[in-house]
Structure formats: C-alpha cells, structure tokens
Amino acid sequence: MAGVVFWFRQDLRLHDQLALNSAIEQAQRLGGWLLPVFIHEDRFQTLTPWGFKRSGVFRNAWMRQAVHDLSAKLQSLGSTLLEAEGDPVALLTETVRALSDPLLSDPVLARPLLVCEEIAAPEEQAQIEALRRHGVTVKTIWQSTLMAPESLPLPPEDLPDRFTSFRQILERHGVKAAAPLPETKALPPLPAGSSWASLRASFRASLPSAFGVVDNSSPKKPPVQIDARSAVPWDASAFSHLSQYCDRGLPHSYKATRNGLMGIDYSSKWSPWLATGALSARTALAAIAEFEFVAGASDSSYWLFFELLWRDHFRWLHLKHGRRLYAAQGLNQAPKPPHDPEAFSRWCLGETGHPFIDAGMRELAATGYLSNRMRQNVASYLIHDLACDWRAGAAWFESCLIDFDVYNNQGNWLYLSGRGTDPRPQRRFNPELQAKNYDPDGAYRQLWAA
C-alpha cells in the first residue's frame, strides 16, 4: 500500500499546517499511510569558517524542546515522530526506499511521496534538488508567510526590494492574510510491516542520548540550564505565551516596550516559536486581530503586524535574490569585507572593552537571546567599529540564537552592513548614544557586567 512521508522542517506544529494538510490529503487519496519524520541535521554540528559550531547549546536545546512537544502531540493522535540524526538527503532517501511497496507494478505509485514545506534558502533548496536526483518524488508547500504567493499583486521575483515600497503595494491592492487553518485532529495510520519496524529501530538507534525518546509522564523541563536573567520564558508553550501576552493587554504597549533590554514583558518574545514553526505567523496575526476586536486597535498593536510583515519581506527577498544574499559583497558591488580575527573573538566573548556592547554579547552567550535593540547595536559595532566581516557575525548569531531564522538573520545583517536592499551605504549605531538612550541608569550593563 502506497503512503506519504511528511518531513517536518521549520514547521514544528499541527496548527495552520498547509503542508501537513496536503500530505494528509495525498495519503487519504492513495488509501495509504502517513509517516511524520524529523531529522536532526548533522550540518548544524559542523564548524563554520570561523571555528565554532553552526548550532550552539541553547539553539540545540530550544529545538529539542520544540521537537519533543511536537512528538508528544503526534503520539496523542496515535501517530509518532520518526527521528534520526544525520544527512536529511541520505536518511529520507533510505526511508522512501525502505517503505516502497514491492507488490505495486507502477514504480511511481510503489514509492512513497515525500511532502514538506518549501524553504527558499540555498542549503534547504539544495536538499530538495538532491532528493529529486536520488529518485525521490518531493512535493513542497510554501507556508511560512502571512500572505500566500498567489495573493500577491506581483510575482515574488518582481516585488520591490525596499520594505516601504513592498508594504505600500500590499496596502494599495488590499492584500490580506488568510485565516489560519485549524489544528490537525486526526492523522492517517502509520506504515505497517517488517520494513517499517526495521526502519524505526535503526532510526532510534542513530539518535544520541541527548535527543532521547518522548516520555509524557515526566514534567516538562528545559533540556539545558537556564540563566535566571534570561528574557525568554522557556517553560511556556507557544499558545500559552501568546495567550498571556494578549490577555494582559501587552499588544497596546508593544511599540513603547519593543526597545527594552531586560525582562520577559518587553517586546512580544514570539520569535523563538516563530523560528521553529511551533507558532505560525498567521496564527500570531489572528491573535492580534482578536485582541483588537475586544480591546480596540492602536498604533502599538498595528506595529506587531508591521514586524510580521518585515518577516514576510525577508522571505520574498530570498525567493527573488537567492544565493546572491550570501555573497561577501551582498547585493551590491562593495569590496570584500575586512576581518580582524582577534577583534571578532573579543566581540564573541563580550570582551571588546565597551560596557554596553559587552553586556549584550554576554547576554547572548549566556541565554541564546538578545533584544532587537541590542542585536542592532552589537552587529553595527562588529561591522563598523571593529571592521570585521559581517558574515562572521551572522554565523555567530546563527550559532547562538534560539530564535535563529535563516531569512531574518541574513536580511538583517545585510541591511546593517549596507550590502542589502537599503539604499544607505552604512547604518552605524553610536554605542555611547544608544547606551544613554536605552540604558540611562546603567541597569542593563550592571546586570551583564560579569
């Protein structure tokens, strides 16, 4: 009996799941099974050109927690999440071949279909291309933006490079996000037979003990020691955090607090769940709309939508420019960026000698998180004051941040380096002025002085 393999990538949820819904429909049409899979990708444990792992301890821990939560939800529906560590191309090719049905004469129907979300970043696109070269039939579904590609007034490759122009086009054409899809409540059966049992055993054996197996009887506990100064509520779920944020009226204070530096309540802190896909952008937007219906709209609640729209913009830029966003010169003809390895090392360690910058880098290293205000400051300091390669900074953020998002990270570093779509050649932040404006009493610097 034919079936469908569903590969969870950056969409670790059951709500608002266009790709999973498509996989379920395909499995039902075939009268077959559906197998959810997640690969702990070994590429993230390799070293960057600057000598550190692509995914550090806090990012790994946040991802493991998100996968754990997803696995528990799938178990509650009578399914399972097949996990393995390694190269997704090799492991998914093995999975499809192992679960092919030798009794079906049509080789296309005999081999399972692989369904997953589409990610418009170069490495992720290369994985899909490699799977197809290995004979795997792959169906990708775009689902990470507020607006569907078909709802845009222009093809993604023709959208303006500048955010303001992009926003104005959407407003002029009245483009709106569709309502989020309801949570999946039922799944097709899992595969059956000896091939499935053998595959499941081999995948489980490949997992390091750090990933473990879901045990719903044990209390939820973060898989890493959390610094008490952390601004992220590690013990919350995506929905519990979203609900409490709206229930407490915080969307009305977002714009006034988004540049804060300390505590849980400055900014929304939705980004860690958006990054893993445990929360969809359309679900977050729907929560804003519901809040405004009850409590009234404000400039502040609109600004939450504004930030989600920036997130969309960086995704469309990837569809438009692709690998050019990863070149040393970015999208312009600027010379190759300079780099000072010793200065970069001091920056990573929070030992530049500038108290404001060092406080931010120490928070990042100790918690895996940093406010948007501090991200802009430390990035500007690395590029413009220390004269270091912006790509090294982007790689350090990728390693450290629990809310690392390939689109946002690349887009923001290009923006600050003057190598992106912004017409201004330089965006240097004055760290003394920034400290005076956003940490006037020195409380943040004192908090992270050591």
C-alpha positions, 0 to 999 in steps of 0.5 A: 500500500502506497503512503506519504512521508511528511518531513517536518522542517521549520514547521514544528506544529499541527496548527495552520499546517498547509503542508501537513494538510496536503500530505494528509490529503495525498495519503487519504487519496492513495488509501495509504499511510502517513509517516511524520519524520524529523531529522536532526541535521548533522550540518548544524554540528559542523564548524563554520569558517570561523571555528565554532559550531553552526548550532550552539547549546541553547539553539540545540536545546530550544529545538529539542524542546520544540521537537519533543512537544511536537512528538508528544502531540503526534503520539496523542493522535496515535501517530509518532515522530520518526527521528534520526540524526544525520544527512536529511538527503541520505536518511529520507532517501533510505526511508522512501526506499525502505517503505516502497511497496514491492507488490505495486507494478507502477514504480511511481505509485510503489514509492512513497511521496515525500511532502514538506514545506518549501524553504527558499534558502540555498542549503534547504533548496539544495536538499530538495534538488538532491532528493529529486536526483536520488529518485525521490518524488518531493512535493513542497508547500510554501507556508511560512508567510502571512500572505500566500504567493498567489495573493500577491499583486506581483510575482515574488521575483518582481516585488520591490526590494525596499520594505516601504515600497513592498508594504505600500503595494500590499496596502494599495491592492488590499492584500490580506492574510488568510485565516489560519487553518485549524489544528490537525485532529486526526492523522492517517495510520502509520506504515505497517510491516517488517520494513517499517519496524526495521526502519524505526529501530535503526532510526532510534538507534542513530539518535544520541542520548541527548535527543532521547525518546518522548516520555509524557509522564515526566514534567516538562523541563528545559533540556539545558540550564537556564540563566535566571536573567534570561528574557525568554520564558522557556517553560511556556508553550507557544499558545500559552505565551501568546495567550498571556501576552494578549490577555494582559493587554501587552499588544497596546504597549508593544511599540513603547516596550519593543526597545527594552533590554531586560525582562520577559514583558518587553517586546512580544518574545514570539520569535523563538516559536516563530523560528521553529514553526511551533507558532505560525505567523498567521496564527500570531496575526489572528491573535492580534486581530482578536485582541483588537476586536475586544480591546480596540486597535492602536498604533502599538498593536498595528506595529506587531503586524508591521514586524510580521510583515518585515518577516514576510519581506525577508522571505520574498527577498530570498525567493527573488535574490537567492544565493546572491544574499550570501555573497561577501559583497551582498547585493551590491558591488562593495569590496570584500569585507575586512576581518580582524580575527582577534577583534571578532573573538573579543566581540564573541566573548563580550570582551571588546572593552565597551560596557554596553556592547559587552553586556549584550554579547554576554547576554547572548552567550549566556541565554541564546537571546538578545533584544532587537535593540541590542542585536542592532547595536552589537552587529553595527559595532562588529561591522563598523567599529571593529571592521570585521566581516559581517558574515562572521557575525551572522554565523555567530548569531546563527550559532547562538540564537534560539530564535535563529531564522535563516531569512531574518538573520541574513536580511538583517545583517545585510541591511546593517552592513549596507550590502542589502536592499537599503539604499544607505551605504552604512547604518552605524549605531553610536554605542555611547548614544544608544547606551544613554538612550536605552540604558540611562541608569546603567541597569542593563550593563550592571546586570551583564557586567560579569 
